[in-house]
Structures are given as C-alpha cells and as structure tokens.
Amino acid sequence: GKKRSNSNNTVVTVVAPGLGLVVVKSHDPGGAVAPGTSVTFHMSIQNPGSSALSSVVLDDPLALLLGPPSAITSGLIPNRGPTGGSIAVTGVYVLPSRTVNWVMPLIPAGARFELSFTTQISPLTPEDSVVRNTCRHMSAQDPAGTSSNEVLVTVISPALSIRKEASRNIANVGEPI
C-alpha cells in the first residue's frame, strides 16, 4: 500500500516479498546468431525469501525453431547462497510438449544457483527471425507460478559466404590451378 509522510509529502510504496523464485534468463552466445548455431540458455535462480520453497517445478517450453535440447542441468547443483551445500535437481526433456522440465524438492531460503540447457537454432530458420524463450516456475508456496524474463535470439544469415574450388588436386609450384 501507499503511505504519505506528513513532513514532505513523499510517497512510499511498500512491496510485499514474493512467494517464489526469481529467475533471470540469458543466452550464449549473446546477440544475433546464424541458422544452425548452438545456443545455451541459462537460468540464474534465487530464493530471496526467508523460507524454503518446496515442490518446485520449472518448465521451459521450446520455440518451434529450436531443436531437441542437450546438456540439461541435473543432479546435485552447488548452492552459491549463504547456506551453501547443494540443491537436488532432476532435469529432463519432455518430447510431447517440447518442454525442458526441472523438479527440485526443496530450495533453501537465500539459495542461488544456475540451470541451463543447450539447443540448436534450426538450419532452416528464415532470415531475420526472432526466437523467444521464457520459463515458468511454481512451488507449493506459489502454486499459480511466475514467469521469467523473456530472452530474444535474433537469427541472421551471414552477409558473405565464400567457397573455394580448384580444378585439380595436386599442383607444383608455379602451376596454375
């Protein structure tokens, strides 16, 4: 809610802490890529709350211009938060829905960690296409869920393509080819 100070009419907005995770997505390589390029999507995840989150699910549906993922983060992931230790993560690709899915039974308060996967931009992607990617996460404490930021990958073809051919396989010094 908003409160007004009597002394200088400053408006203060009180923001309630979120019920869930904060997920910030990025991709590597950054910037525009050519069709057929492998792209790694990274999720920087933080539980900023003072309580642990349980039954956490993170879903990342893949755009049609993205191929099947590989190198999906799974296992015991280092917690870079103040409590340290590790976070159990099960990461899989669900083919029928074309979704990368992660399940985390418990994420401690203050936890910070990374998830990622790699995929390929289709070699048949049209010039000047934009591939959009976002993920959705929910937990027992935030059953309605929240979405991450959306990342945009612009796909452009190389401006120049060079191909070199020779008329024969072997040539001696000074001979034309």
Buried (B, 14 or more C-beta within 10 A) or exposed (E): EEEEEEEEEEEEEEEEEEBBBBBEBEBEEEEEBEBEBBBBBBBBBBBBBEEBBEBBBBBBBBBEBBBEBEEBBBEEBEBEBEEEEEBEBEBEBEEEEBBBBBBBEBBBBBBBBEBBBBBBBBEEBEEEBEBEBBBBBBBEBBEEBBEBEEBEBEBBEEEEEEEEEEEEEEEEEEEEE
